């Protein structure tokens, strides 16, 4: 990976990853009561397979541990299983 990755929350519903000032990934969530739903996880193609998606999910689970139980997308579920 060129540069250092920085992850931060954009408001309450999006988590973004940045490398050298360029946004390279985004995790979008919805919250309702105690339920958290992952709507989308996107990593720009040149930055895939580098652990960025997993890093975003780990940061999500730090703030919302219940998100792991509610994930129904098989690809996200597999990534979550690797992450936790």
C-alpha positions as CSV (number, residue, x, y, z in Angstrom):
1,X,0.0,0.0,0.0
2,X,1.4,3.4,-0.9
3,X,1.1,5.7,2.0
4,X,-0.7,5.4,5.3
5,X,-4.3,4.6,5.5
6,X,-6.6,6.8,7.6
7,X,-10.1,5.8,8.5
8,X,-12.8,8.2,9.8
9,X,-16.5,8.5,10.3
10,X,-18.3,10.9,7.9
11,X,-21.3,11.8,10.0
12,X,-23.1,8.9,11.7
13,X,-23.7,6.6,8.7
14,X,-20.5,6.4,6.6
15,X,-17.0,5.3,7.3
16,X,-14.3,6.2,4.8
17,X,-10.8,5.1,4.2
18,X,-8.2,7.5,2.8
19,X,-4.7,6.9,1.5
20,X,-2.5,9.9,0.7
21,X,-5.5,12.2,0.8
22,X,-7.5,10.1,-1.7
23,X,-10.7,8.4,-0.6
24,X,-10.2,4.7,-1.5
25,X,-13.2,3.1,0.3
26,X,-16.5,3.7,1.9
27,X,-18.8,1.7,4.2
28,X,-22.4,3.0,4.4
29,X,-24.7,2.0,7.2
30,X,-28.3,2.6,8.4
31,X,-29.2,2.6,12.1
32,X,-32.6,2.0,13.6
33,X,-32.9,1.7,17.4
34,X,-30.2,-0.9,18.3
35,X,-30.1,-2.4,14.8
36,X,-27.2,-1.5,12.4
37,X,-27.4,-2.5,8.7
38,X,-24.5,-2.4,6.3
39,X,-25.9,-0.9,3.0
40,X,-22.8,-0.9,1.0
41,X,-19.0,-1.5,1.2
42,X,-17.0,-0.2,-1.7
43,X,-13.3,-0.3,-2.3
44,X,-11.8,1.3,-5.4
45,X,-10.5,-1.5,-7.7
46,X,-6.8,-0.6,-7.5
47,X,-7.0,-0.8,-3.7
48,X,-8.8,-4.1,-3.4
49,X,-7.4,-7.3,-1.7
50,X,-5.3,-5.1,0.7
51,X,-7.4,-5.5,3.9
52,X,-9.1,-2.1,3.5
53,X,-12.6,-3.5,3.6
54,X,-11.7,-5.6,6.7
55,X,-10.3,-2.5,8.4
56,X,-13.5,-0.6,7.8
57,X,-15.6,-3.5,9.2
58,X,-13.4,-3.7,12.3
59,X,-13.8,0.0,12.9
60,X,-17.6,-0.4,12.5
61,X,-17.7,-3.3,15.0
62,X,-15.7,-1.2,17.5
63,X,-18.6,1.3,17.6
64,X,-21.5,-1.1,16.7
65,X,-20.7,-4.7,17.8
66,X,-24.3,-5.8,17.1
67,X,-23.7,-5.2,13.3
68,X,-22.0,-8.6,13.0
69,X,-25.2,-10.4,13.9
70,X,-27.4,-8.6,11.4
71,X,-25.3,-9.1,8.3
72,X,-27.1,-11.3,5.7
73,X,-25.0,-10.6,2.5
74,X,-22.9,-13.8,2.0
75,X,-19.8,-11.8,0.8
76,X,-19.9,-9.4,3.7
77,X,-20.7,-12.2,6.1
78,X,-17.5,-14.0,4.9
79,X,-15.5,-10.8,5.3
80,X,-16.9,-10.3,8.8
81,X,-16.1,-13.8,9.8
82,X,-12.5,-13.2,8.7
83,X,-12.5,-9.9,10.6
84,X,-13.9,-11.1,13.9
